[in-house]
Amino acid sequence: MNDLEIIKQIEKVLNVKLEKTHQFIWKSRNYILNQNNQVISIGLFDCEIDNRKLLYISFLLKDLNNLKQLELSNNQINDIFPLIDFDNLSELYLSKNQISDIS
């Protein structure tokens, strides 16, 4: 599955529309592609993501090999364990969630 197909799957699972943009926009639902049509940033702000949905979409997100920025603020996440193996991320936004454990 290519990166754009993964975006479509995430949209379907979360029942949201993600807009393609050219720069990171805080507090939004969007994604950025590099020159090779690979996702480098995705914003999933206020998408009603709970732990179950995070676990599910984490398998999709892991296939975005060039993902550097991930915005998950203003959701219902309290366990970030599904994000543990995201080694390529340089920026992770999790504000306004109920995270209880970061170990």
C-alpha positions as a printed Julia matrix, in Angstrom:
103×3 Matrix{Float64}:
   0.0    0.0    0.0
   1.44   3.4   -0.93
   1.31   6.47   1.33
  -1.78   8.0   -0.3
  -3.65   4.72   0.1
  -2.68   4.71   3.77
  -4.07   8.25   4.14
  -7.35   7.06   2.6
  -7.48   4.15   5.07
  -6.88   6.48   8.02
  -9.62   8.8    6.77
 -11.99   5.85   6.54
 -11.18   4.49  10.01
 -11.51   7.92  11.66
 -14.34   9.14   9.43
 -12.5   12.39   8.68
 -11.17  14.21   5.63
  -7.47  15.09   5.66
  -6.39  18.03   3.51
  -3.11  18.0    1.62
  -1.02  21.03   2.59
   2.51  22.26   1.95
   3.42  23.3    5.49
   2.67  22.11   9.0
  -0.5   23.67  10.37
  -0.99  23.37  14.11
  -4.37  22.06  15.31
  -5.56  20.72  12.0
  -6.42  17.62  10.02
  -3.95  17.46   7.17
  -0.92  15.81   5.66
   2.21  16.9    3.83
   3.92  15.0    1.02
   7.57  15.24   0.03
   8.67  15.42  -3.61
   8.33  11.62  -3.89
   4.68  11.6   -2.75
   5.63  10.2    0.65
   3.85  11.46   3.75
   6.21  13.38   6.03
   3.63  15.01   8.32
   0.11  14.17   9.4
  -2.28  16.15  11.58
  -5.02  14.22  13.36
  -6.2   16.98  15.67
  -9.54  16.43  17.41
 -10.39  13.22  15.55
 -11.92  11.44  18.56
  -9.02   9.0   18.65
  -9.18   6.75  21.69
  -6.76   3.97  22.65
  -8.51   1.4   20.46
  -8.41   3.64  17.38
  -4.81   4.62  18.1
  -3.8    0.98  18.23
  -5.5    0.34  14.9
  -4.16   3.38  13.04
  -0.67   2.89  14.49
  -0.3   -0.13  12.2
  -1.13   2.12   9.24
   1.07   4.98  10.44
   4.06   2.65  10.86
   3.98   2.04   7.12
   4.58   5.76   6.52
   8.36   5.32   6.51
   9.14   9.03   6.04
   6.76  10.36   8.7
   8.54  13.03  10.78
   5.64  14.98  12.37
   2.56  13.51  14.01
  -0.15  15.69  15.55
  -2.52  13.79  17.86
  -3.61  16.63  20.15
  -7.12  17.03  21.52
  -8.13  13.37  21.34
  -9.01  10.76  24.0
  -5.64   9.03  24.2
  -4.32   7.87  27.57
  -1.9    5.14  26.48
   0.86   5.97  24.0
   2.35   2.48  23.9
   1.27   1.97  20.24
   3.65   4.81  19.29
   6.72   3.27  20.89
   8.4    2.1   17.67
   8.05   5.29  15.66
  11.8    5.83  15.37
  11.64   8.27  12.45
   9.42  10.8   14.24
  11.13  14.04  15.16
   7.95  15.79  16.39
   5.02  14.28  18.27
   2.17  16.45  19.55
  -0.09  14.97  22.24
  -1.49  17.96  24.14
  -5.03  17.85  25.51
  -5.12  14.08  25.91
  -5.44  12.16  29.17
  -2.08  10.38  29.05
  -1.45   8.5   32.26
   1.75   6.59  31.49
   4.69   7.49  29.25
   6.98   4.58  30.11
